[in-house]
Amino acid sequence: MMASQLLGALLHLVMKNFGFAFYNYGEVRVGKKLGFFPKEHLTYQLMKIQVVNEVNKDFVVEALRSIAELITYGDQHDSAFFEFFMEKQVMGEFVRILKISRSMTVSLQLLQTMSIMIQNLKNEHAIYYMFSNEHINYLITYTFNFRNEELLSYYISFLRAISGKLNKNTISLLVKTQNVEVVSFPLYVEAIRYAFHEENMIRTAIRALTLNVYHVGDESVNRYVTTTPHAAYFSNLVTFFRKQCINLNRLVSEASKNPGSESTSSILVAVDEIEDNLYYFSDVISAGIPDVGRLITDNILQYLIFPLLLPSLRIEAVNETQINAVTSMYLLCCILRIVKIKDLANTVAASLFCPLEAFIKISESKLNGYISGHGFTHETERSDSDNLDAKLESRSLEATISNLPSSSQSHEEDVTLQHSYSSSSLALREVLLSYVNNGDDMLVLGSLSVIATLLQTKELDESVLDALGILPQRKQHKKLLLVTRKILPLFSFKFYQRSPMVFVHIICPTNFDAEQSLVGEGSDEEQLFSPESSSIRDGFNSELDRYLQKLKQEQYGVLCSCPEVAASPRVHRFQVLDALVNLFCRSNISAETLWDGGWALRQLLPYNETEFNSHHLELLKDSYRNCTSTLLLEVKGFWPDLLITVLCDEWRKCKRAIEASSPRREPKYVLFPLQKSYFEEVSPGDSSIVAGERMCELVKVFVLLHQLQIFSLGRALPDQPPILPQSDVPQSFRAKATGLDVLGPKPGTELTLDDAVPCRISFERGKERHFHFLAVSLGTSGWILLAEELPLKQNYGVVRVTAPLAGSKPRIDDKHARWLQLRIRPSTLPLLDPDQAATYSQVNKKALVDGRWTLAFSNEYTCKSALSMILEETNLQSNEVERRIRPLLDLERDVNSSSPISTTS
């Protein structure tokens, strides 16, 4: 140690004597010549070393560090510096030092030195020198002792620094070619060895390196990375991703058994990793290497979607290599949202027409319990619309138009909901709809997320969306408009009336060729109807049929026959509408999930009632009427004073949610177990907090159903609900008599005590206080007041205590006829207060109990008078609330009004 210290001191003395000083430039120390520059000295001393041992390793480390600093400085300030080191073959000296060294410290410093130099070099000639003569490739392929984790980190940083300097010129210096084809690329080959390292930082660095390689755009390198054996990297990526998916499913299953903040955090970490992987896939594809996109598509389908995700839509995970339906739906959504490959998206969508047997044997799996053959039409069922093509072929079509206000009856028989069949015959698209009809909250949310993702996937062909029954109405209208504009002039029409019906006889020309006529002349029409894109051939959709045929290719081996694809898309569209409408009739689904269903229905629902049949409308109306009846009960419940505020607030939120361009929640929320509402565990009559939660949930459902009714009847939504303004004249004579203003009473407010009743109450044990009791309502608000009489002002008092009138539930004590029992609820709901909402969500709801007052009166008569006063004022308060919301409950009046009624909350 003394020798190394002496060498260090001597080196410092030499530098000082020769006028060498160090200055800081950013984070790298650089030398500046004051007299004689010691670069020759450093190089000469380094070249003299024949073996690196404990005696001289510190000098070697310092020399390497100093040379890196000098080269970096020279590259940016004085080319003579770098020319000197090139002349002395410093890169060769670095390699020689590595060969004669067994010190871990020297290896670390050498890798760090190389990384610093490569990252900071700006001059192209300097970079070319660094990458030439195979010195870099030697360092890349050198056998380091990576049992030292720090050394591996430096090595990965070294590789990543090299990749940062790659372009079409420099990459040729790092590869070996034979007959113009790349046969060796050590940087890429060595890097992907660590692509699946357990350390996330290393995986991230390797991915950045590979992206730098792919984005260079060298065709020979592209061929190299997409041919065997290097193409296996992409299949290994998908295999690694599959393991992450299975791990996510394990976390979701554990969270469903033991929910809590810790399990939620674990799921979020796993979700971030999964989405990072998918974004990496997307970045790789963006490099524009055609074979890479094909490899990723094939591997995702072959190793992930077909053997794991699609079968999991209908099976429960029975071992560690399977996943449940909820996780499967989330992963499908993520893949479609992030990995934007047209073939991948359309193949996944086409596979939804196949039954489970196409992917896995039923006997090998346990089926989910929510598969039911009821609630929607089977794919093989035929509707009246299927006869349309047959009649068109006969060159004549007779249509019937009703004179009734609604023409929805013409569609009433289009979809039959009575068909029963074995669940084993369900296509996967029908499985998703069965979850909407019969699944629990998480399954419903998962299915809606898949539908929403398909709706928003731009890579999906419109014809595939139409076949699935989820082509958005704006695109349907465009298609119908173009068809009508093209073929309508070819037909002739004859009208005749047989009361109460009007008949139209449509005559088609004998030489009419439907397929040829649908081929448009303009660019838009060609894109929509040309045989090369999305026309209809022999009853089959050519685009969808192409992807179904792709499923049968050897690498996929999906053996499925889908004759139901030939059915009219209108059949499938009504199946989707049936499932969504049935969803709004279910009482065991949370309002948040129903709002997501409302968004999906809004995308499919036109501003035209004729697209809804009478069955749909009647179901919506029945559900709305039931919800309205329940809402009216809240008028006399615990929180009538907050009901209008909640209605207005939820109206704005719901309108914003269902009119948004995308769903409110990301698909990942399907993974988190929904917290069971407290009112599902405790009777609302036992707690006002429970009753408040129930009221808010009910209002959300009511507002959604009301807005859907307006949409289904072809009306645009008003910004505010139709609620009457508050009455100018107080409804209670007591409010007038006491002299209260519109702001209501507060502690310290002076008021008259003409109707007040003397009472006693003890807020502390052994300390009884005398007050005057008064119940008063003012519009939709109401209070119970305890006032102290002013000694110098007769019949006047000062308010000392206030409590909400609503929810007080007064009753005379069974054993003491002079005692009046009152329940005292909070003045506001904690979940509605932004300042309290976060704290409220973490509080044990069973700890939130209402207050209890026991008021003692002088005799039974005054006690009954106080009880009557509370009931009378409560009734006035409830009547005012009901009066104001009556226009909202009268839906028919609302939709027929020319303008929304002004709202004042």
HUNOR-V910010 format. One line per field, one symbol per residue. ss: DSSP state (h for helix, s for strand, l for the rest). phi: phi as a letter, one per 40 degrees, with the letter a starting at -180 (. if undefined). psi: psi as a letter, one per 20 degrees, with the letter a starting at -180 (. if undefined). A space follows every 10 residues. Layout:
ss = ???
phi = ???
psi = ???
This chain:
ss = lhhhhhhhhh hhhhhhhlls sssssllsss ssslllllhh hhhhhhhhll lsllllhhhh hhhhhhhhhh hhhhhhhlhh hhhhhhhllh hhhhhhhhhh sllhhhhhhh hhhhhhhhhh lllhhhhhhh hlllhhhhhh hlllllllhh hhhhhhhhhh hhhlllllll hhhllsssll sssslhhhhh hhhhlllllh hhhhhhhhhh hhhhllllhh hhhhhlllll lhhhhhhhhh hhhhhhhhhh hhhhhhhlll hhhhhhhhhh hhhhhhhhhh hhhhhhlllh hhhhhhhhhh hhhhhhhhhl hhhlslllll llllhhhhhh hhhhhhhhll lhhhhhhhhh hlllshhhll lhhhllslll llllllllll lllhhhhhhh hhhllsssss sslllllhhh hlllllllll llhhhlshhh hhhhhhhhll hhhhhhhhhh hhhhhhllll lhhhhhhhll llhhhhhhhh hhhhhhhhhh ssssssssll ssssssssll lllhhhhlll llhhhhhhhl lllllsslls shhhhhhhhh hlllllllll llhhhhllhh hhhhhhhhhh hhhlllllll hhhhhhhhhh hhhhllllhh hllhhhhhhh hhhhhhhhhh hhhhhllllh hhhhhhhhhh hhhhhhhhll llllllhhhh hllllllhhh hllhhhlhhh hhhhhhhhhh hhhhhhhhhh hhllllllll llllllllll llhhhhhhll llllllllls ssllllssss ssssllssss ssssssssll sssssssssl lllllsssss ssssllllll ssllllllss sssslllllh hhlhhhhhhh hhllhhhlll sssssslllh hhhhhhhhhh hhhhhhhhhh hhhhhhhhhl hhhhhhllll lllll
phi = .ccccccccc ccccccccgb bbbcbgbbcb cbcbaccccc cccccccccb abbccbcccc cccccccccc ccccccbacc dcccccccfc dccccccccc bbcccccccc ccdccccccc cbcccccccc ccggcccccc cccccccccc cccccccccc ccccbcaccc cccbbbbafg bcbaaddccc cccbcbcccc ccdccccccc ccccccgccc cdcccbbccc ccdcccdccc cccccccccc cccccccbci cccccccccc cccccccccc dccccccgcd ccdcccdccc ccbbcccbcc cccbbccbac cbbccccccc cccccccbcc bccccccccc cccccdccba ccccbbcccc cbcbhaccdc cbbccccccc ccccgabbbb bcccdbcccc bcccbcbccb accccccccc cccccccbcc dccccccccc cccccccccc cdccdcccgb cdcccccccc ccccccbdcc bbbbbabbdc bbbbbbbbcc ccbccccccc ccccccccbc dcbbcbbfgb cccccccccc cccdccgcca bbccccccdc cccccccdcc ccdccccbbc cccccccccc cccccccacc cbcccccccc cccccccccc cccccbccbc cbccccdccc ccccdccccc caccbcdccc ccdccccccc bbcdccaccc cccccccccd cccccccccc cccgbccccb ccbcccccbd cbccccccgc cccgcbdhcc acbdbcbcab abcbcgbcbb bbcababagc baabbbbccc cbbcgbabcb bbacccgcfc acccbbcbbb cbbbcccbcd cccdcbcccc ccccccccbc cbbbcbbcac cccccccccc cccccccccc cccccdcccc ccccccccac ccbbb
psi = hhghhggggg gggghghjlp qprpncippq qppheppkhh gggghhhhpi qpahgjhhgg ghgggggggg ggghhihohh ghhghghjlh hhhgggghhj pjphgggghg gggggggghi phphhgghgh irjjgghghg jqnrnjiohh hhghghhggh hghijpaigh hhijqpqoli ppipmhgggh gihjhkqhph hgggghhhgh hhghihkphh hghgijrpih ihhhhhghgg hghhghhghg hgghhhhmqr hghgggghgh gggghgghhg gghghiikog hggggggghg ghigggiggg hiijqqoiri jrrrhghghg hgggghhgnm pghgghgggh iiiqrhiihq phiiqpqqij oqjqirqqhi qprhhhighg hhhjjpppqp pqiqhpjihi ihjhppjipp rphijpqhhh gghhhhgira ghhghgghhg ghgghiohip qhhggghijk pqhhhghggh ghgghgihii qqqppqpnpk qpqpopppqh kpogghhior hrgghghhiq hiekrpoliq oggghghhhh hjqhhgkonq pmhihiqphh ghghgghggg ghgiipijpq hghhhhhhgg hhhiprlohi iprhggghgg gghggghggh hhhhhjbhlh highgggggh ggggghgiir irqhqqhhii hpppppqhii hqphiiphgg hggggggggg gggghghhgg ghjjqqpqhq qnpqrqphpq hphhhghikq aiirqqpipp rqkgjqpqrq qoiqpjnpqp rppppqqncj qqqppoqppp hjopkqrpph pqqqgqjhmq qpphhoijpo pqporqhqph iiohhigghh hiqohiinqq rpqopprhrh ghghggghgg hghggggghg ghghjghhhn gghghiqhqq qqpo.
